[in-house]
């Protein structure tokens, strides 16, 4: 029954990426648990890798400037903060670096996934992302923690999880 429901969902969304504008195709986030961030000052619910025998429970830290960092093992490290939600400024900040160059893998109005490598070298890039979630005039900025290197696969999973964050309705 579940595969049929997923198929019908795909069909109603246009059946492929880039279907009807304003709809998103469901992405498999893998084995995840939901983490409510209200107790940390953010009216958001994020999916995090589920605790298993090989995956530890999430560690949540509040930074001095009220951002929240969520870490699960070595392949999941996300930072959430309030901000302007200005994608143009974020890209300018990324592209101003004289040593490293960004190669955009996904470039959407409120979400980017990019490779980051030393210019003019054959070095393997590390991957990063930046996603903006909006709740009216309030913007939340979700990004990979920049001092952590991630493979494209790990960064893509975090990117998809960031895009799937749910805003909690006011209670």
C-alpha positions as CSV (number, residue, x, y, z in Angstrom):
1,X,0.0,0.0,0.0
2,X,2.8,2.4,0.9
3,X,4.6,2.1,-2.5
4,X,1.2,2.8,-4.2
5,X,0.7,5.9,-2.1
6,X,4.3,7.1,-2.9
7,X,3.6,6.5,-6.6
8,X,0.4,8.5,-6.5
9,X,2.2,11.3,-4.6
10,X,4.9,11.4,-7.3
11,X,2.2,11.5,-10.1
12,X,0.3,14.4,-8.5
13,X,3.6,16.3,-8.2
14,X,4.3,16.1,-11.8
15,X,6.1,12.8,-11.7
16,X,9.6,14.2,-11.9
17,X,11.7,17.1,-10.6
18,X,10.7,20.4,-12.0
19,X,7.0,19.3,-12.1
20,X,4.3,21.8,-11.2
21,X,5.7,25.0,-9.7
22,X,5.3,25.3,-6.0
23,X,5.3,21.5,-5.3
24,X,8.3,19.5,-4.1
25,X,9.0,15.8,-4.8
26,X,9.4,13.8,-1.6
27,X,13.0,12.9,-0.9
28,X,14.0,9.8,1.1
29,X,15.9,11.2,4.1
30,X,16.9,7.7,5.3
31,X,16.4,6.4,8.8
32,X,15.6,9.5,10.8
33,X,13.9,10.7,14.0
34,X,12.3,14.1,14.5
35,X,14.0,16.6,16.9
36,X,11.8,19.5,18.2
37,X,14.0,22.7,18.5
38,X,11.4,24.7,20.5
39,X,13.4,24.2,23.7
40,X,16.4,25.8,22.0
41,X,14.5,28.9,20.9
42,X,13.6,27.8,17.4
43,X,10.0,26.9,16.3
44,X,11.3,24.2,14.0
45,X,11.3,20.4,13.7
46,X,14.3,18.8,12.0
47,X,14.9,15.2,11.1
48,X,18.2,13.8,12.3
49,X,19.8,10.4,11.7
50,X,18.1,7.9,14.0
51,X,20.0,6.5,17.0
52,X,21.1,2.9,16.3
53,X,23.9,0.6,17.4
54,X,26.3,2.4,15.1
55,X,24.7,5.9,15.1
56,X,24.9,7.9,18.3
57,X,22.1,10.2,19.7
58,X,22.2,13.8,18.5
59,X,24.3,16.3,20.4
60,X,22.7,19.8,20.5
61,X,24.8,22.8,21.5
62,X,23.6,26.4,21.8
63,X,26.4,28.8,20.7
64,X,27.1,32.1,22.4
65,X,25.2,34.0,19.7
66,X,22.1,31.8,20.0
67,X,22.8,29.6,17.0
68,X,22.1,25.9,17.5
69,X,24.5,23.2,16.3
70,X,23.3,19.6,15.9
71,X,25.8,16.8,15.5
72,X,25.1,13.1,15.0
73,X,28.3,11.0,14.5
74,X,30.8,12.2,11.9
75,X,28.6,12.7,8.9
76,X,25.9,15.0,10.3
77,X,26.7,18.5,11.6
78,X,24.2,21.3,11.0
79,X,24.0,24.8,12.3
80,X,20.7,26.8,12.6
81,X,20.5,30.5,13.3
82,X,18.2,33.4,12.8
83,X,19.4,35.8,10.0
84,X,18.5,37.9,7.1
85,X,18.0,35.0,4.8
86,X,19.9,36.8,2.0
87,X,21.0,34.2,-0.6
88,X,22.8,36.9,-2.7
89,X,24.9,37.9,0.2
90,X,25.6,34.3,1.2
91,X,26.9,33.6,-2.4
92,X,29.0,36.8,-2.3
93,X,30.6,35.7,1.0
94,X,31.3,32.2,-0.5
95,X,32.7,33.6,-3.8
96,X,34.9,36.3,-2.3
97,X,37.5,33.8,-1.1
98,X,40.9,34.1,-2.9
99,X,42.1,30.6,-2.0
100,X,39.0,28.4,-2.3
101,X,36.5,28.2,-5.2
102,X,32.9,27.0,-5.0
103,X,31.3,24.8,-7.6
104,X,27.5,24.9,-7.2
105,X,25.9,21.4,-7.4
106,X,22.4,22.7,-6.6
107,X,21.5,26.3,-6.9
108,X,17.9,27.2,-5.9
109,X,16.4,30.6,-4.7
110,X,16.6,29.5,-1.0
111,X,19.0,26.6,-1.1
112,X,22.5,25.9,-2.4
113,X,24.8,22.8,-2.2
114,X,28.3,23.4,-3.3
115,X,31.8,21.8,-3.6
116,X,34.6,23.8,-1.9
117,X,38.2,23.3,-3.0
118,X,41.5,25.1,-3.3
119,X,41.6,27.0,-6.6
120,X,43.6,25.5,-9.5
121,X,44.3,22.2,-7.9
122,X,43.1,18.7,-8.4
123,X,42.2,18.3,-4.7
124,X,38.9,16.6,-3.9
125,X,36.4,19.2,-2.8
126,X,34.6,19.1,0.5
127,X,30.9,19.8,0.3
128,X,28.8,22.4,2.1
129,X,25.2,23.7,2.0
130,X,23.2,26.7,2.9
131,X,19.4,26.7,3.1
132,X,16.9,29.4,4.1
133,X,13.6,28.6,5.7
134,X,11.1,31.4,6.0
135,X,8.2,31.9,8.4
136,X,6.6,35.2,7.3
137,X,9.2,37.9,7.9
138,X,11.4,35.6,10.0
139,X,14.3,33.8,8.2
140,X,16.2,30.8,9.6
141,X,19.6,30.0,8.0
142,X,20.6,26.3,8.0
143,X,24.1,25.4,7.0
144,X,26.7,22.7,7.3
145,X,29.2,23.4,10.1
146,X,32.0,24.9,8.1
147,X,35.0,23.5,10.1
148,X,33.8,19.9,9.2
149,X,34.6,18.4,5.8
150,X,31.8,16.4,4.2
151,X,31.6,14.1,1.2
152,X,29.0,15.0,-1.4
153,X,26.8,12.2,-0.2
154,X,26.8,13.3,3.4
155,X,26.3,17.0,2.5
156,X,23.5,16.1,0.1
157,X,21.7,14.2,2.9
158,X,22.0,17.2,5.3
159,X,20.9,19.5,2.5
160,X,17.8,17.5,1.9
161,X,17.1,17.3,5.6
162,X,17.5,21.1,5.9
163,X,15.1,21.6,3.1
164,X,12.6,19.3,4.9
165,X,12.6,21.2,8.2
166,X,9.1,22.0,9.4
167,X,8.1,25.2,11.0
168,X,6.1,24.7,14.1
169,X,2.7,26.5,14.1
170,X,2.4,29.0,16.9
171,X,0.6,27.5,19.9
